C-alpha cells in the first residue's frame, strides 16, 4: 500500500516533523518506507537519520509505502501527520 502526500509543516521533513514521523511509524506493525514522489529511492521510515537525510522541504510531495498488518492505519496516520501544520513550541533549538 502506498500514498502520496504534500508536506505541509514549514520545516519540511526535518527536526520536529521528522521526529514525529519516525515515532508514529514505529507505533505500527508495518514496514514503512518514504521518499520523494516520483523518485524510486525510498528510505526506512523508522530511522530519523534516513528521514531527515531526504531533505524534503515544505510543499514537496512524498511517497509513503507501508507493508504489514497495520499498513492502512500507518498510512492514514502518517498522511495526517504530514498534511497538518506543526505549531512552534517556543522557537528554534540551539
C-alpha positions as CSV (number, residue, x, y, z in Angstrom):
1,X,0.0,0.0,0.0
2,X,1.2,3.5,-0.7
3,X,0.1,7.1,-0.6
4,X,1.5,10.4,-1.9
5,X,1.2,13.4,0.4
6,X,2.2,17.0,0.3
7,X,4.4,18.0,3.2
8,X,2.7,20.9,5.0
9,X,4.9,21.6,8.1
10,X,7.0,24.7,7.4
11,X,10.2,22.8,8.5
12,X,9.5,20.1,5.9
13,X,10.6,16.6,7.0
14,X,13.3,18.0,9.4
15,X,13.5,18.4,13.1
16,X,10.2,18.0,14.9
17,X,8.1,16.8,11.9
18,X,10.7,14.1,11.1
19,X,10.8,13.1,14.8
20,X,7.0,12.8,14.9
21,X,7.0,10.9,11.6
22,X,9.6,8.3,12.9
23,X,7.8,7.9,16.3
24,X,4.5,7.4,14.5
25,X,5.9,4.9,12.0
26,X,7.3,2.9,14.9
27,X,3.9,2.5,16.6
28,X,2.5,0.3,13.8
29,X,3.1,-3.3,12.9
30,X,4.2,-2.3,9.4
31,X,7.4,-1.7,7.5
32,X,7.3,1.9,6.4
33,X,9.4,3.5,3.7
34,X,9.4,7.1,2.4
35,X,10.8,9.1,-0.4
36,X,10.2,12.0,-2.7
37,X,7.2,11.5,-5.0
38,X,8.4,10.4,-8.4
39,X,11.7,9.1,-7.1
40,X,12.3,5.4,-6.8
41,X,14.6,5.8,-3.8
42,X,12.9,5.0,-0.6
43,X,14.4,5.1,2.9
44,X,13.4,3.5,6.2
45,X,10.5,5.4,7.8
46,X,11.6,4.3,11.3
47,X,15.1,5.9,11.0
48,X,15.4,9.6,12.0
49,X,18.7,9.8,10.1
50,X,17.2,8.4,6.9
51,X,14.1,10.5,7.0
52,X,15.9,13.8,7.6
53,X,18.5,12.8,5.0
54,X,15.9,13.0,2.3
55,X,15.9,16.8,2.8
56,X,12.3,17.2,1.9
57,X,11.1,20.8,2.1
58,X,7.7,22.3,2.8
59,X,5.4,22.0,-0.2
60,X,7.2,18.9,-1.7
61,X,5.3,15.7,-2.1
62,X,6.5,12.4,-0.6
63,X,5.5,8.8,-1.3
64,X,4.9,6.7,1.8
65,X,4.8,2.9,1.4
66,X,3.7,0.5,4.1
67,X,3.6,-3.3,4.2
68,X,2.3,-5.4,7.1
69,X,-0.8,-5.9,9.2
70,X,-1.1,-2.2,10.1
71,X,-0.2,-0.8,6.7
72,X,-3.5,1.0,6.1
73,X,-3.6,2.5,9.6
74,X,0.1,3.5,9.3
75,X,-0.5,5.3,6.0
76,X,-3.6,7.1,7.4
77,X,-1.7,8.3,10.5
78,X,1.5,9.4,8.6
79,X,-0.5,11.1,5.9
80,X,-2.4,13.0,8.5
81,X,0.8,14.0,10.3
82,X,2.4,15.3,7.1
83,X,-0.6,17.3,6.0
84,X,-1.0,19.1,9.3
85,X,1.0,22.2,10.1
86,X,3.3,21.9,13.2
87,X,2.8,24.6,15.8
88,X,6.0,26.1,17.0
89,X,6.5,25.4,20.7
90,X,8.8,28.3,21.6
91,X,11.5,28.9,19.0
92,X,14.5,27.2,17.5
93,X,16.7,24.7,19.3
94,X,20.3,25.6,19.7
